């Protein structure tokens, strides 16, 4: 994680930062309402903040598609606390499985790790989980080696649908070698505390409902709207037909408004909901707001010069003011000439375990599809380049080096 204050202190502009949850956006009043959700409460925990311009970048939450039991029994993979919860759950399952006099059926259930969702998040997590077992758990707790098992469940016919066919086949073959089961065309219908009910079509074309026992269930499917975004959409008539998020125009302005912009997973701009899109949208808005600030500055200067020209008593003063006005008007035309947002796809990367990765990268006029250990090193270099600060890059490299020498930490916390 990147602490926000670590980079705010380097900025010249005055920035006020509040660690709080936005509970409501009032479009008519130009007001947002925020709550302090920290464990330590001050004299006030709820307040309101007025705005002239607003950027909404709250992301999305996990989509459960209305399937019963997902929120109660599944683990998500969106925030750092989610990852910490998963870690505890894995180690609890392992330790409980090795508890004295545990039945063989219960041991198998506890050591069956199910990942639902065959996109990059689900695939990478399944690969990392199998690595954790092969490189660390098997060494420290050898008695679980016969029963530890990872299954990836996906409703579509293939995993990684955004990748090329040969990379999908390479991923599936790698998972087979790693003994990770891939269950495609399988839809989860219900989640209970110890098993999931999944529906698939057998060879005869008949739909079969199967109970799959699990110890850990990680839900890595699509995105759903956060309540604060739903509420804002209900206030704007132009958003009534939008279902997946805030509809924005080519400048990322929320349709139906003039002073609200939206970026990332909460915005619908006809691009895939990925971090790559969100990063480019953020950079675009930064340029746009800088241009707007320069425009205001130039327009203020033009108004002052026009006033000077009108009140000037001599021709040289008027001519000088007129010359400056012409120069400023040229600058103003250049500054205002900013085009709409255009997404530039740099490619897709995914780690698939066993120090292998797959990549579909935009290269010259086409795409370069590659997979293997060399791609894994490229994946790591790309990962480092996307870390926000030098501090985080160094910390990540140190973590990788520590894991390579000493293995992953198998403690519960």
C-alpha positions in Angstrom: 0.0 0.0 0.0 1.1 3.6 -0.6 0.4 6.0 2.2 -1.3 9.1 0.6 0.5 11.5 2.9 3.9 10.3 1.8 3.5 11.9 -1.6 1.2 14.8 -0.6 4.1 16.4 1.4 6.0 16.8 -1.9 3.3 18.8 -3.6 3.4 22.6 -3.7 -0.4 23.0 -3.8 -2.3 22.9 -0.5 -4.1 19.6 -0.1 -6.4 18.6 2.7 -6.6 14.8 3.2 -9.4 13.1 5.2 -9.3 9.4 5.9 -13.0 8.7 5.8 -15.8 7.0 4.0 -18.0 9.0 1.6 -21.5 7.9 2.5 -23.5 10.2 0.2 -22.9 12.6 -2.7 -25.6 15.4 -2.9 -25.4 16.6 -6.5 -28.0 19.5 -6.1 -26.4 20.9 -2.9 -22.8 20.2 -4.2 -22.0 18.5 -1.0 -20.5 15.1 0.1 -21.1 13.5 3.4 -18.2 11.6 5.1 -17.8 9.4 8.1 -14.7 8.6 10.1 -14.6 4.8 10.1 -11.4 4.4 12.2 -11.5 2.5 15.5 -10.6 5.7 17.4 -13.4 8.3 17.4 -12.9 12.0 18.0 -15.5 14.6 19.0 -17.1 14.3 15.6 -17.2 11.3 13.3 -19.5 12.5 10.6 -19.4 15.8 8.6 -20.0 17.3 5.2 -17.6 18.8 2.6 -18.8 21.2 -0.1 -17.4 21.0 -3.6 -17.1 23.0 -6.8 -15.6 20.2 -8.8 -15.7 16.5 -7.8 -13.9 13.4 -9.0 -15.5 10.1 -8.1 -12.9 7.2 -8.1 -14.3 4.9 -5.4 -13.9 1.7 -7.5 -16.3 -1.2 -7.2 -17.2 -4.0 -4.9 -17.2 -7.8 -5.7 -20.2 -8.9 -7.7 -21.9 -11.9 -6.1 -24.7 -12.1 -8.8 -27.2 -12.7 -6.0 -25.9 -16.1 -5.3 -26.9 -17.1 -1.7 -24.1 -17.6 0.9 -21.2 -15.9 -1.0 -20.8 -12.9 1.3 -21.3 -15.1 4.4 -18.8 -17.8 3.6 -16.5 -16.7 0.8 -13.3 -14.6 0.9 -12.9 -11.7 -1.5 -9.6 -10.3 -3.0 -10.1 -6.5 -3.3 -8.4 -4.9 -0.3 -5.4 -5.6 2.0 -7.7 -6.8 4.9 -9.1 -9.4 2.4 -5.6 -10.8 1.8 -4.9 -11.0 5.5 -8.2 -12.8 6.1 -7.3 -15.3 3.3 -3.9 -15.9 4.9 -5.4 -16.7 8.3 -8.0 -19.0 6.7 -5.4 -21.0 4.8 -3.3 -21.6 7.9 -6.4 -22.4 10.0 -7.5 -25.0 7.4 -4.0 -26.5 7.3 -3.6 -26.7 11.1 -7.2 -28.0 11.6 -6.6 -30.7 9.0 -3.5 -31.9 11.0 -5.5 -31.9 14.3 -5.5 -35.3 16.1 -8.2 -37.8 15.1 -9.5 -35.8 12.2 -11.5 -37.9 9.7 -10.1 -38.4 6.2 -13.1 -36.8 4.5 -12.8 -33.7 6.7 -9.0 -33.5 6.0 -9.8 -33.6 2.2 -12.4 -30.9 2.6 -10.3 -28.6 4.7 -7.4 -28.8 2.3 -9.5 -28.2 -0.8 -9.0 -24.6 -1.9 -11.6 -23.3 -4.4 -11.1 -20.2 -6.5 -14.2 -18.9 -8.3 -13.4 -16.7 -11.3 -11.1 -17.4 -14.2 -9.9 -13.8 -14.9 -6.4 -12.6 -14.2 -7.1 -12.2 -10.4 -8.4 -15.7 -10.0 -5.7 -17.3 -12.2 -2.9 -15.5 -10.4 -4.2 -16.3 -7.0 -4.6 -20.0 -7.9 -1.0 -20.1 -9.2 0.4 -18.3 -6.1 -1.6 -20.6 -3.8 -0.2 -23.7 -5.5 3.3 -22.2 -5.3 2.8 -21.6 -1.6 2.0 -25.3 -1.1 4.8 -26.7 -3.3 7.6 -24.4 -2.1 6.7 -23.9 1.6 3.7 -25.8 3.1 4.8 -29.2 1.8 8.3 -28.6 3.3 7.0 -27.5 6.8 3.9 -29.7 7.0 4.6 -32.8 4.9 1.5 -34.7 6.2 -0.8 -32.5 4.1 0.9 -33.2 0.8 -1.5 -36.0 -0.4 -4.7 -33.9 0.2 -3.8 -30.3 -0.6 -5.7 -29.4 -3.8 -6.6 -26.2 -5.7 -9.6 -25.9 -8.0 -10.4 -23.0 -10.3 -14.1 -22.6 -11.2 -15.2 -20.5 -14.2 -18.6 -20.1 -15.8 -17.2 -19.3 -19.3 -15.7 -21.9 -21.6 -12.1 -20.7 -21.0 -10.0 -18.9 -18.4 -8.3 -15.6 -19.2 -10.8 -14.8 -22.0 -9.0 -11.5 -22.8 -5.8 -13.4 -23.8 -5.1 -15.1 -27.2 -6.1 -18.8 -27.7 -2.5 -20.1 -27.6 -1.9 -18.4 -24.2 -5.2 -19.8 -22.8 -4.1 -23.3 -23.9 -0.6 -22.7 -22.4 -2.1 -21.6 -19.1 -4.4 -24.6 -18.9 -1.5 -27.0 -19.7 0.6 -25.3 -17.0 -2.2 -25.7 -14.5 -2.5 -29.3 -15.4 1.2 -29.8 -14.7 0.8 -28.0 -11.4 -2.2 -30.3 -10.6 -4.6 -27.4 -10.4 -8.1 -28.4 -11.6 -9.8 -26.1 -14.0 -13.6 -26.4 -14.0 -14.9 -24.3 -16.9 -18.6 -24.0 -17.9 -19.4 -24.5 -14.3 -21.8 -22.1 -12.5 -22.0 -21.7 -8.8 -25.6 -21.7 -7.6 -25.3 -21.7 -3.9 -22.6 -21.4 -1.2 -22.8 -23.2 2.2 -20.3 -23.2 5.0 -18.6 -26.4 3.9 -19.5 -26.8 0.3 -20.7 -25.1 -2.9 -23.4 -26.2 -5.2 -22.2 -25.9 -8.8 -24.0 -26.7 -12.1 -22.4 -28.0 -15.2 -23.4 -29.8 -18.4 -22.3 -33.4 -18.8 -21.3 -35.2 -22.0 -24.9 -36.1 -22.8 -26.0 -32.4 -22.6 -27.8 -32.9 -19.2 -27.4 -30.3 -16.5 -25.9 -31.7 -13.3 -25.9 -30.1 -9.8 -22.8 -31.1 -7.9 -21.7 -30.4 -4.3 -18.0 -29.4 -4.0 -16.6 -29.4 -0.5 -14.1 -26.7 0.4 -11.9 -25.4 3.2 -11.2 -22.0 1.6 -13.4 -20.3 -1.0 -12.0 -17.2 -2.8 -14.5 -15.2 -4.9 -12.7 -13.4 -7.7 -15.5 -12.6 -10.2 -16.8 -9.3 -11.7 -17.6 -5.9 -10.2 -20.7 -4.4 -8.7 -21.7 -0.9 -7.9 -21.0 0.6 -4.5 -24.1 2.0 -2.7 -22.7 5.6 -2.9 -22.4 5.4 -6.7 -25.9 3.9 -7.0 -27.3 6.7 -4.9 -25.6 9.4 -7.1 -26.9 7.8 -10.3 -30.4 7.9 -8.9 -30.1 11.7 -8.5 -29.1 12.3 -12.2 -31.8 11.7 -14.8 -29.3 11.1 -17.6 -28.0 8.1 -15.7 -31.3 6.3 -15.4 -30.4 3.8 -18.2 -26.9 3.1 -16.9 -26.5 -0.2 -15.0 -22.8 -0.9 -14.6 -21.6 2.5 -13.4 -21.5 6.2 -14.0 -21.8 6.9 -17.7 -19.2 9.5 -18.7 -18.4 11.4 -21.9 -15.1 11.5 -23.9 -13.7 14.0 -21.3 -14.7 11.7 -18.4 -17.5 14.1 -17.3 -20.4 12.3 -15.7 -23.3 12.6 -18.2 -26.0 14.9 -16.9 -23.6 17.0 -14.9 -21.0 19.7 -15.6 -18.8 19.5 -12.5 -18.4 15.8 -11.7 -15.9 13.5 -13.3 -15.6 9.7 -12.7 -12.6 7.4 -13.2 -11.8 3.7 -12.7 -14.2 0.8 -12.0 -17.1 3.1 -11.0 -17.1 4.8 -14.4 -18.4 3.3 -17.7 -16.2 4.6 -20.6 -16.4 1.5 -22.9 -13.1 0.1 -21.7 -12.4 -2.9 -19.6 -12.4 -2.3 -15.8 -8.6 -2.6 -15.3 -6.0 -0.7 -13.3 -4.3 0.2 -16.6 -7.5 2.1 -17.8 -7.9 3.8 -14.4 -4.2 4.9 -14.3 -4.5 6.5 -17.8 -7.8 8.2 -16.9 -6.2 9.6 -13.8 -3.3 11.0 -15.8 -5.7 12.5 -18.3 -7.7 14.3 -15.6 -4.5 15.7 -14.1 -3.6 17.2 -17.5 -7.1 18.4 -18.0 -7.3 20.2 -14.6 -3.8 21.7 -15.2 -5.0 23.1 -18.5 -8.2 24.5 -16.8 -6.0 26.2 -14.2 -3.8 27.7 -16.8 -6.9 28.9 -18.8 -8.3 30.7 -15.7 -4.9 32.3 -15.1 -4.6 33.6 -18.6 -8.2 34.8 -18.8 -7.7 36.7 -15.5 -4.5 38.3 -17.0 -6.4 39.2 -20.2 -9.1 41.0 -18.2 -6.5 43.0 -16.4 -4.7 44.0 -19.6 -8.0 44.9 -21.3 -8.6 47.3 -18.4 -5.1 48.7 -18.7 -5.6 49.3 -22.4 -8.9 51.1 -21.9 -7.5 53.4 -19.3 -4.2 54.0 -21.0 -3.6 57.7 -21.7 -0.8 57.3 -24.2 -0.5 55.3 -27.5 2.7 53.4 -26.5 1.1 52.0 -23.4 -2.0 50.9 -25.4 0.1 49.3 -28.0 2.2 47.4 -25.4 -1.0 46.2 -23.7 -2.4 45.2 -27.1 0.7 43.2 -28.0 0.6 41.3 -24.7 -3.1 40.6 -25.2 -2.4 39.0 -28.7 0.3 36.8 -27.2 -1.9 35.7 -24.3 -4.8 34.9 -26.8 -2.4 32.7 -28.7 -1.4 30.9 -25.5 -5.0 30.6 -24.5 -5.9 28.8 -27.8 -3.0 26.4 -27.4 -3.9 25.7 -23.8 -7.6 25.1 -24.6 -6.7 22.7 -27.3 -6.8 19.4 -25.3 -8.4 16.4 -27.0 -10.7 13.8 -25.5 -9.5 10.8 -23.5 -8.1 8.0 -25.6 -7.1 4.7 -24.0 -3.8 3.2 -25.2 -3.8 -0.6 -24.5 -0.3 -1.6 -23.4 -1.1 -5.3 -23.1 -2.2 -7.9 -20.6 -0.1 -9.8 -18.1 -0.9 -12.7 -15.7 1.2 -14.9 -13.4 0.3 -18.6 -13.7 2.5 -20.2 -11.1 5.8 -22.1 -11.2 7.6 -18.9 -12.0 5.8 -18.7 -15.4 3.6 -15.9 -16.7 1.7 -15.1 -19.9 1.6 -11.8 -21.8 -0.4 -10.3 -24.6 1.5 -7.1 -25.4 0.9 -4.4 -27.9 4.0 -4.4 -30.2 4.5 -2.0 -33.1 1.5 -2.6 -35.3 0.4 -5.9 -33.8 0.3 -8.1 -30.6 3.1 -10.2 -29.1 1.8 -13.3 -27.3 4.3 -15.0 -25.1 4.4 -17.3 -22.0 7.1 -18.9 -19.9 9.9 -18.1 -17.4 11.3 -15.2 -19.5 7.8 -13.7 -19.5 7.8 -14.2 -15.7 10.8 -11.9 -15.4 9.1 -9.4 -17.7 6.0 -9.6 -15.5 8.1 -8.8 -12.4 9.8 -5.8 -14.1 6.4 -4.5 -15.2 5.0 -5.0 -11.7 7.9 -3.0 -10.2 7.5 -0.2 -12.8 3.8 0.2 -11.7 4.7 0.6 -8.0 4.0 4.2 -7.2 7.2 5.1 -5.3 10.8 4.2 -5.1 10.2 3.3 -1.5 7.6 0.6 -2.5 9.8 -0.7 -5.3 12.7 -1.3 -2.9 10.3 -3.0 -0.3 8.9 -5.3 -3.0 12.3 -6.3 -4.2 13.4 -7.0 -0.6 10.3 -9.1 -0.1 11.0 -11.1 -3.2 14.6 -11.6 -2.2 13.6 -12.7 1.3 11.1 -15.2 0.0 13.7 -16.6 -2.4 16.2 -17.2 0.4 14.0 -18.1 3.3 10.7 -19.1 1.7 7.2 -17.6 2.5 6.1 -17.1 6.0 3.9 -19.9 7.2 2.8 -18.2 10.5 -0.9 -17.5 10.9 -0.6 -13.7 11.4 
